Amino acid sequence: MGLPTEYSVFKGSQEGKVVKAVSKGKTELAPNDVAMRITHSGVCGTDLHHIHKDMVLGHEGIGVVEAVGNKVTKFKPGDRVGFGYIRDGCGTCKHCKAGNLWYCTVAPRHYATQDFDQGSFASYAVWPDTNLHKIPDNIDSAEAAPFMCAGMTVFVPMRNLGVKAGDRVGIIGVGGVGHLAIAFAAKLDAEVVVFSSSDEKRSDAEKLGASEFYVTNDLASKGPEKKLDYLLWTATSLPDWPTFFNLMGPRSHIVLIGLQTDDVVLPFQPLMGKEITVHGSLFSTPDELEDTLAFASQHDIHPIIEKFPMNEAGVGQAIGRIASGKVRYRGVLVA
């Protein structure tokens, strides 16, 4: 099958409205390129940050390989594959050699920095094989899309920090990222303690594996009795840190996952007195994303999704539901 000369994409615009456009296809693939027909795309809150830019949106792409460059050995036509936020790096600096493409000091390539004609809100994409991943057979394509960003974002820090059976893992927020944090932590056999701004998501949290659920405004009178070993902040607004530091055990870990522009001001005495460690966590190596997919496959983890057609109206509807906080819990575009 030949490469398409042009294909449909959905871009941001100066007015902040998603618009349909046409991108020109490549006439020839580079040696490590993989050309794919996009079938599904997750819709992430990060996409809203770039909706005023003239760029193809989307970074949770799932597709079917149609052609590969002459040096590609990992993929073949017909494979189901997925890609996330990070596209590539130089391949030679110390960070790239360690798999940390995000920290590439020579030629970093990731969402919203370059390659503005490539994204997952599209009918087609060409992606380097560096950070492209086969989708396990038992993961549905629509459900695979959120793992490429949200799932990876919560699983990787838990795995790297050594969350294990019996650990008490607190999760602040039951949203697109937080609901997956609950599911992954439960499958790590942790005691999952969920904190939310209201009681409305209690049932969903318990179905995902939460063993305890607390409303944040009631913590002074109805907080957990046992201390936490880990706490993942996945919400969009900063919590009352003194309250949550009081819930942490000695030498526990707090992981910042939600995105925020305000400074984080932490209480000094409990931070030092309990020797609490605070971690920033955002991206992963290609191997870590592979581990995320493998764990989700092995443990039968399913994101809760809403599907929308991958057309101008569908993309706009998905963006609107995410912006208003109404989506349950990840939006997925379906071609």
FENTAKA-V223232 format. One record per residue. PSI is psi as a letter, one per 20 degrees, with the letter a starting at -180 (* if undefined). NEAR is the number of other C-alpha atoms within 12 Angstrom. Layout:
PSI,NEAR / PSI,NEAR
This chain:
p,12 / r,16 / q,24 / q,24 / h,14 / q,19 / r,27 / q,30 / r,37 / p,40 / r,38 / r,33 / r,21 / h,14 / i,13 / k,21 / p,26 / p,35 / q,30 / p,27 / r,24 / p,22 / q,27 / p,20 / r,25 / q,24 / i,15 / p,20 / q,26 / r,19 / h,19 / j,24 / q,31 / p,44 / p,43 / q,44 / o,38 / p,42 / h,33 / q,44 / p,53 / q,55 / o,55 / q,46 / h,36 / h,28 / h,39 / h,29 / i,23 / j,28 / i,31 / j,20 / q,25 / m,27 / q,37 / p,38 / r,52 / p,52 / k,44 / m,47 / p,53 / p,50 / a,45 / p,34 / p,36 / h,28 / q,37 / q,32 / r,28 / i,17 / j,18 / p,23 / i,17 / h,23 / q,32 / q,24 / p,23 / i,19 / q,27 / p,35 / r,46 / q,54 / q,48 / b,48 / h,45 / p,43 / g,46 / r,38 / a,31 / h,25 / i,25 / h,19 / r,19 / h,17 / g,22 / h,28 / h,20 / i,20 / i,26 / m,31 / h,33 / h,33 / j,27 / p,25 / i,19 / g,17 / m,20 / p,26 / o,30 / r,29 / p,32 / j,30 / h,23 / a,22 / l,23 / i,28 / j,35 / p,45 / r,47 / i,48 / m,54 / r,46 / i,41 / q,41 / q,50 / p,45 / q,47 / q,39 / i,35 / g,35 / l,39 / q,42 / p,40 / q,38 / p,36 / q,26 / h,18 / j,21 / p,28 / q,28 / g,37 / h,38 / h,43 / h,48 / g,49 / h,52 / h,56 / i,54 / f,46 / g,47 / g,49 / g,43 / h,43 / h,45 / g,45 / g,39 / h,36 / g,44 / g,27 / h,21 / i,24 / k,20 / p,32 / r,22 / p,19 / i,20 / q,29 / o,36 / o,49 / q,47 / p,52 / o,43 / p,40 / m,46 / b,41 / h,42 / g,45 / h,46 / h,48 / h,49 / g,53 / g,51 / g,44 / g,46 / h,45 / h,38 / i,32 / j,28 / k,22 / r,33 / o,34 / o,45 / o,45 / p,50 / p,45 / r,35 / i,26 / r,20 / i,20 / h,17 / j,25 / g,27 / g,20 / g,26 / g,38 / h,25 / h,22 / i,31 / j,31 / p,37 / h,30 / q,31 / p,37 / q,34 / p,26 / h,29 / i,18 / j,17 / h,24 / h,17 / i,12 / l,15 / r,25 / q,30 / h,17 / q,19 / q,26 / q,35 / h,37 / q,43 / p,49 / o,48 / o,43 / j,38 / a,30 / h,26 / q,21 / q,27 / r,30 / n,22 / g,25 / h,20 / g,22 / h,36 / h,35 / h,29 / i,34 / q,35 / r,29 / q,22 / k,21 / r,34 / p,37 / p,36 / p,34 / o,34 / h,37 / q,34 / p,24 / q,19 / i,9 / q,11 / q,9 / o,20 / o,14 / q,22 / p,19 / g,16 / g,13 / h,23 / g,26 / g,16 / h,17 / i,23 / l,19 / p,29 / p,26 / p,29 / p,22 / q,22 / p,26 / g,27 / r,31 / r,36 / r,37 / h,35 / h,22 / h,31 / h,40 / g,30 / h,30 / g,40 / g,43 / g,27 / g,29 / h,38 / g,25 / h,18 / j,20 / l,23 / p,34 / p,34 / q,41 / p,34 / q,34 / p,29 / q,32 / q,29 / q,26 / m,36 / r,28 / g,25 / g,18 / g,27 / g,41 / g,31 / g,26 / g,39 / g,41 / g,25 / h,26 / g,29 / h,23 / i,13 / j,20 / i,19 / q,27 / o,27 / i,34 / p,43 / p,45 / p,47 / p,45 / p,32 / *,30
